């Protein structure tokens, strides 16, 4: 009976000791997965694929986003959802180039949205797209404001 109690107590203590370690590992995995899906990390990944050092790419992308990753993500989603001719990948490619040249990007500016979309599409924009961009700029200004 003493051996069974000793084994049971040992198993219980081991389970209690290792449970926080497993939870910590799981928490670390979740946090790293969240970081992989941010706008700044996506831009940094594109810059890294273009040949920049990983740390330099992350610093450059952080300078563009300026700790407003959630706002950037919301405004990009507005742009993708409201302007059917753009994909998120095209926008991220444009943002990576802007970050590389240290340009500011304002998704609440109609002029900048028109400039961005015309550079991405490499053509002049039709009236429908211009109206969509105007609505998107107004919607995004409510997020920033």
C-alpha positions in Angstrom: 0.0 0.0 0.0 2.9 2.4 0.7 4.3 1.9 -2.7 1.0 2.7 -4.4 0.6 5.9 -2.3 4.2 6.9 -3.0 3.7 6.4 -6.8 0.3 8.2 -6.7 1.8 11.1 -4.8 4.8 11.2 -7.1 2.5 11.3 -10.2 0.4 14.0 -8.7 3.3 16.2 -7.8 4.8 15.6 -11.3 1.6 16.5 -13.0 1.3 19.7 -10.9 4.9 20.6 -11.5 4.8 20.1 -15.3 1.3 21.6 -15.9 2.5 25.2 -15.7 5.4 24.4 -18.0 3.1 22.9 -20.6 0.8 25.9 -20.2 3.7 28.3 -20.6 4.9 26.5 -23.7 1.3 26.7 -25.2 1.1 30.4 -24.3 4.4 31.1 -26.0 3.2 29.2 -29.1 0.0 31.3 -29.2 1.9 34.6 -28.8 4.3 33.7 -31.5 1.5 32.8 -33.8 -0.2 36.1 -33.2 3.0 38.0 -33.9 3.3 36.1 -37.2 -0.1 37.5 -38.3 0.5 41.2 -37.7 0.9 43.7 -40.4 4.4 44.7 -39.3 5.5 41.1 -39.3 4.0 40.5 -42.8 5.9 43.6 -44.1 9.1 42.4 -42.4 8.7 39.0 -44.0 8.4 40.5 -47.4 11.4 42.7 -46.8 13.4 39.7 -45.5 12.5 37.8 -48.7 13.8 40.7 -50.7 17.2 40.2 -49.1 17.2 42.4 -46.0 18.5 41.1 -42.7 15.6 39.9 -40.5 16.2 42.3 -37.7 16.6 45.3 -40.0 13.4 44.3 -41.9 11.5 44.1 -38.6 12.8 47.5 -37.5 11.9 49.1 -40.9 8.4 47.7 -40.8 7.9 48.8 -37.1 8.9 52.3 -38.2 6.1 52.3 -40.8 3.4 50.9 -38.6 4.6 52.9 -35.5 2.9 50.6 -33.0 -0.5 51.0 -34.6 -0.7 47.5 -36.0 -4.3 47.0 -35.1 -5.4 50.3 -36.8 -3.3 49.3 -39.9 -5.0 45.9 -40.0 -8.5 47.4 -39.7 -7.8 50.0 -42.4 -6.2 47.4 -44.7 -9.3 45.2 -44.2 -11.5 48.1 -45.1 -9.6 48.6 -48.3 -9.6 45.0 -49.3 -13.3 44.6 -48.5 -14.5 47.8 -50.1 -12.2 47.9 -53.1 -12.7 44.6 -54.9 -9.8 45.2 -57.3 -7.2 44.9 -54.6 -5.8 42.0 -52.6 -4.2 42.1 -49.2 -0.9 40.7 -50.7 -0.8 43.6 -53.2 -1.3 46.1 -50.4 1.4 44.5 -48.2 3.8 44.5 -51.2 3.2 48.3 -51.6 3.6 48.9 -47.9 6.9 47.0 -47.8 8.2 49.3 -50.6 6.9 52.3 -48.7 8.6 51.1 -45.5 11.8 50.5 -47.3 11.9 54.1 -48.7 10.7 55.4 -45.3 7.5 56.9 -46.7 4.5 57.5 -44.5 1.2 55.9 -45.5 -2.1 57.3 -44.4 -5.1 55.1 -45.2 -7.4 57.9 -44.1 -6.2 60.2 -46.9 -8.1 60.0 -50.2 -5.1 61.3 -52.2 -2.8 58.7 -50.7 -5.3 55.9 -51.4 -5.7 57.0 -55.0 -1.9 57.2 -55.3 -1.5 53.8 -53.8 -4.1 52.0 -55.9 -2.9 53.6 -59.1 0.7 52.6 -58.4 -0.4 49.0 -57.5 -2.6 48.7 -60.6 -0.3 50.8 -62.8 -3.2 52.4 -64.5 -5.6 55.3 -64.1 -8.6 54.6 -61.9 -12.2 54.5 -63.0 -14.9 56.5 -61.4 -16.3 53.6 -59.4 -13.0 52.9 -57.8 -12.5 56.6 -57.0 -15.9 56.6 -55.2 -14.9 53.4 -53.3 -11.6 55.0 -52.2 -13.4 58.1 -51.1 -15.7 56.1 -48.9 -12.8 54.0 -47.6 -10.9 57.2 -46.7 -13.9 58.5 -44.7 -14.3 55.2 -43.0 -10.7 55.0 -42.1 -10.6 58.5 -40.8 -13.2 57.4 -38.2 -10.8 54.7 -37.0 -7.8 57.1 -36.7 -9.8 60.0 -35.4 
